[in-house]
Amino acid sequence: RLADAEIAYRRALAAHPDFAEAYHALGVLLQQQGRCDDALSEFETACALKPSDTKSYYRQAEILMGARQYFPAAQALQQAINIDPGYVDAYEMLGRALFHLYRNDRAVEVYRAGLAYDCENATLYHGLGLSQIVLGDRSGAALSLDKALQLAPGNPAILCNLISNKMYLCDWRDIEIRSQQLVDTIFRTGAAVDPFTFQGLPCAPGNAAQLACARANGAAIRAAIPQMELSDKQPAARAPRPAERKIRIGYLSMDFRAHPMAYLMTAILEKHDRSQFEIFAYAYGPVEDSPERQRFMQAVDHFIDIHELSDAEAADRIAADGVDILIDRKGYTFGHRLGIFARRPAPVQVNYLAFGGTMGVDFIDYAIVDAFVVPPEEQENYTERLVYLPDCYQPNSYRPKADKMPARSDCGLPEEAVVFCCFNQTYKLTPRIFDCWMRILRRVPDAVLWLLHPDAATADNLRHEAAIRGVDADRLIFAPKVPQADHIARHALVDIFLDTDVVNALTTASDALSMGCPVITCPGHSFVSRGAGSILRAMELPELIADDFHAYEDLAVMLGTQPDSRAALRKKIA
């Protein structure tokens, strides 16, 4: 009987217009109905009448956070904390607002201030850990997330983020047990955890498990949207496209910038047939004045920055632009805005080159794949209808060229050694694949393994893992971060690129192959464990795709000990 309650509150306010508590109660009622703009007005009035009303400041911030208005939300929360320095919930939400504002240094201070009032608050420790990760303090984050899990041992989101951080740190103590625990929790409870982390768990969850995880996240996204925002946004409610108008294709991403997407997608945007298609790009990520962003802007007909728009406002803008096909370029990766897609701004919505797996939702209609990364029999594990490209799902655009090709001496590599490498991010390394790599090094005694330089704690963990497997830690060489053109150029110094198992090299594999470097892979069952194999098949290099890890190891050893075979492969790749 919400309508009757609203009438009663308004009558009370007509009789007592200075009754701040009634404005607050009416605001809560309207917020529960999804009438957030009206509710915000009532909370603002309550605060004007009673400046000490911390609860109304907090409620304002809730609404503003939902609208992605993080700066005014942070102001409201800071006001609540100024009034009541012990308001722990306000510290937690302020930390989240600052996280979204990329003010993680300040967020860490806020979380620590909240913990001074409640040192047993798992949510504060969890938020602290996430901000520490963004700041690059993964060792500190490990302590914070571990404490959070101790305080909330059944919390799957905390467990997921703890595992993710351990994966980046290559801290493999009990990681496979914890990973399986997370998979079991998803099946048992339907909890929503990060699908991007989930698909890369060392226990290699299968496609059915990934579907369950994606469904849970999709349901959470849908549940967070007021029903009144969805009722008129379905495809059936749209007028048909005029036959004489070009088909309008929109791409939504935060990565129209110096990012791996630039090396995959730019040429696709440039090569759309402009006689038939009109191309829109909706950008919401960091604004930068880079050559890559400039090329993106020139590659489309309309480049629209929506980073200051709420999901609802962005969806309205896309619908007003008359976009016919909207392509998601983030999936469940960091910074996604699936709340826009859930509001159905376009009649046809597509997952492509964003997330290697199903989205598990009814508002993404198609996924563009190839028959190797997703065999047709896997359709049952996808909520999208699968659309197959003929060769490989991955396009490639261009690679920046280095001004000078490096020498091995420039990179700290032994001149005469066989150089194996894996330039994947450390979260893709698993105990199983590292076991295999160390066996390869033991069988090819003059070889070294070249990895991307991680933080000090991760490098120490990898050296330790090599030593306990009987390999001199000095045979691990770490490549420092350099400009992308120089990074791609140094693949020319590599003899063999060793792929990871649960999550393959994807753009990274194409980087290596573009410099003539052979890539050895062993496909699994999921999309992300088959991407490198798809690229190799398209390049007619099936001999580099191993059937199992014994074959993978033997192939690496053969190439590591037979220079002529390596030379022949390089010639074929070129």
Buried (B, 14 or more C-beta within 10 A) or exposed (E): EEEEEBEBBEEBBEEEEEBBBBBBBBBBBBBEBBBBEBBBBBBBBBBEBBEEBBBBBBBBBBBBBBBBBBEBBBBBBBBBBEBBEEBBBBBBBBBBBBBBBEBBEBBBBBBBBBBEEBEEBBBBBBBBBBBBBBBEBBBBBBBBBBBBBEBBEEBBBBBBBBBBBBBBBBBBEEBBEBBBBBBEBBEEEBBBBBBBBBBBBBBBBBBEBBBBBBBBBBBBBBEEBBEEBBEEBEEEEBEEEEEEEBBBBBBBBBBBBBBBBBBBBBBBBBEBEEEEBBBBBBBBBBEEEBEBBEBBEEBBBBBBEBBEBBBBBBBBBBBEBBBBBBBBBBBBBEEBBBBBBBBBBBBBBBBBBBBBBBBBBEBBBBBBBBBBBBEEEBBEBBBBEBBBBEBBBBBBBEBBEBEEEBEBEEBEBBEEBBBBBBBBBBBBBBBBBBBBBBBBBBBBEEBBBBBBBBBEBBBBBBBEBBBEBEBEEEBBBBBEEBEBEBBBBBBBBBBBBBBBBBBBBBBBBBBBBBBBBBBBBBBBEBBBBBBBBBBBBBBEBEEBBBEEBEEBBBBBBEBBBEEEBBEEBBEBBE
